[in-house]
Amino acid sequence: MTTTDAPTTAPTTAPTTNGRVIALAHYSARALLEGVLTRHGLTFEQSVTLRAAVTAGDSIGRDALVADVIGSLKTDESAVHGVIDGLTAVKLLERLPADTSRLRLTVAGRELYATTTTETAEISARLYAGIPAEDLAVAGRVLTLLTARANAELAEV
């Protein structure tokens, strides 16, 4: 099936939302995202880390950045430190000269983040096109609740 042959609406016998349905949507969209990231030499983990740094503002403490990325990716601390070190080595992140415990995006990091964000926003616009706002709101509420419940269970482990 080519892109032009792809269905643009949900099947009339859509399944009830469950883990498999959510996973299929996630991995399909992530494959598109990773295509963009790969073209720009980034991994998914690096992209998540850059996003956390961008949303933090001017700078972020390394420990706070690590915690943010762990919360997003559900990965271990050493892996996140490795990603941060890699981004620092290629000069997409840098330590603040006045406080080396804090990190910020470099100009190159901001430009790369802006480029990949623009490209993925175009993909997202196509994926979400035509879905009624009410449906998106319901899906958002359900997925937010599922995330909160899963995070609560993870905290108990």
C-alpha positions, 0 to 999 in steps of 0.5 A: 500500500502506498501513502496515497492508498493508506486509509485516512479514517478509522475503521468502522469496527474499531477495537476497544482501546487496549495495550495492543492498540496503544502500542501499535499507534505508538510504534507506528508514529515512532517509526516515522519520528525515528526516520526524521531523527536518523536523517539528522543523526539523532536517536530517540533517546537523544531527541527526548533529552534535547526536548527536556532541555528545551522545555526547561528554559535557559538551563537545567541542572544535570540531576533534573535533566536525568530525572526528567528523561528517566520519567519519560523513557522509564530507563535507567540512570546510567543510560541517561547519563550516557546520552547526556555525555554523548550530546555534550561530546557532539556539542549539542549540549554544554555545561554552563561556565559559571555552574558546571552542574547545569546544562543548556543547549548550544546554538547547534542543539537548538537549531537541530531541535527546531529542525526535527520538531518542524519536520515531525510537526508536519508528520503529526499534522497529517496523522491527526488530520480530520480527527474530531477535537472531541475524539482527541480530547477523550483519547488524551484524557484516557491516555493521561489516566493510563499513564498516571496509573502505570506510573503509580504502579511503577513507583510501587515496584 
